[in-house]
């Protein structure tokens, strides 16, 4: 096989790997991590085979087209480096101990780098195709490249949130290292599951805060609460409202928005255990409209937290903890610890992070 044939073969593999990796980016699977490393190695080989391009950068005339090509290659190269850097930081399988950024920040960095790399790659391919196409065909191709780029910018985050089904083995997901935790603990969670009558065949996707163990529907906050209980023991209870929320996620967000606008306190269905016997309250809840869900505010209003430590655990789809912890501090007359912030797609593989956060609370 000649050098040109090898170049073409590697280019085809790289292109296929890139789009495959983008397509399964929502997955934190071992395959995604391994193929990411393979892509990076092949990209190094690609650049070594094309070293002549870089050696001649200082020669010849710099036309607009040449400058544009250099910029596109530069953007792609930087984006891939950021992808690899952030990928190692997020790794759950190949580099589990390489944690140097918060999960929320590193995920945003990884997604942003993927979008930038996608845009650069599309325009890089476009410029190569421009050698063989002129006139209207080239302009049509440019239009298609713009459409694909815009689709990637808005489509990748949407796909990750709403088309990434989450099936778990609940027992394996919550099992992990035990943490010595002083005092009596109550773990309280608020979840859509338990507060919604879902259709029987509802899809479990991270964007809707739902997971499934076989056919059993579980809530994100519920699974996190069970992880925490598995780590430190204690009692567990759920916040449930008298008025249930609709099965439709969009309808639920509308109602939640109205509750927030009115600063209402939804009526709770059950009285939770007497808090007098507990020293620590671990409070697990989703971020709604960038802040604390109003049913959780109802819980905070109904009880006296004097002398208690409240540990917030917040699930989110991109907003971090929002201002929910500040709202908690305003409602509580007890101590509110630093929150554990969990991106919803990370929950099935978050058990070690739960352990580390609980350990740090006792340092």
HELIX and SHEET records of a PDB file:
HELIX    1   1 UNK A    3  UNK A   23  1                                  21    
HELIX    2   2 UNK A   30  UNK A   49  1                                  20    
HELIX    3   3 UNK A   51  UNK A   55  1                                   5    
HELIX    4   4 UNK A   64  UNK A   90  1                                  27    
HELIX    5   5 UNK A  103  UNK A  129  1                                  27    
HELIX    6   6 UNK A  136  UNK A  162  1                                  27    
HELIX    7   7 UNK A  170  UNK A  174  1                                   5    
HELIX    8   8 UNK A  206  UNK A  208  5                                   3    
HELIX    9   9 UNK A  220  UNK A  232  1                                  13    
HELIX   10  10 UNK A  249  UNK A  262  1                                  14    
HELIX   11  11 UNK A  275  UNK A  277  5                                   3    
HELIX   12  12 UNK A  294  UNK A  302  1                                   9    
HELIX   13  13 UNK A  324  UNK A  331  1                                   8    
HELIX   14  14 UNK A  344  UNK A  349  5                                   6    
HELIX   15  15 UNK A  351  UNK A  361  1                                  11    
SHEET    1   A 4 UNK A 235  UNK A 238  0                                        
SHEET    2   A 4 UNK A 185  UNK A 189  1                                        
SHEET    3   A 4 UNK A 280  UNK A 288  1                                        
SHEET    4   A 4 UNK A 291  UNK A 292 -1                                        
SHEET    1   B 5 UNK A 235  UNK A 238  0                                        
SHEET    2   B 5 UNK A 185  UNK A 189  1                                        
SHEET    3   B 5 UNK A 280  UNK A 288  1                                        
SHEET    4   B 5 UNK A 309  UNK A 316  1                                        
SHEET    5   B 5 UNK A 335  UNK A 336  1                                        
SHEET    1   C 5 UNK A 235  UNK A 238  0                                        
SHEET    2   C 5 UNK A 185  UNK A 189  1                                        
SHEET    3   C 5 UNK A 280  UNK A 288  1                                        
SHEET    4   C 5 UNK A 309  UNK A 316  1                                        
SHEET    5   C 5 UNK A 340  UNK A 343  1                                        
SHEET    1   D 2 UNK A 210  UNK A 213  0                                        
SHEET    2   D 2 UNK A 216  UNK A 219 -1                                        
END                                                                             
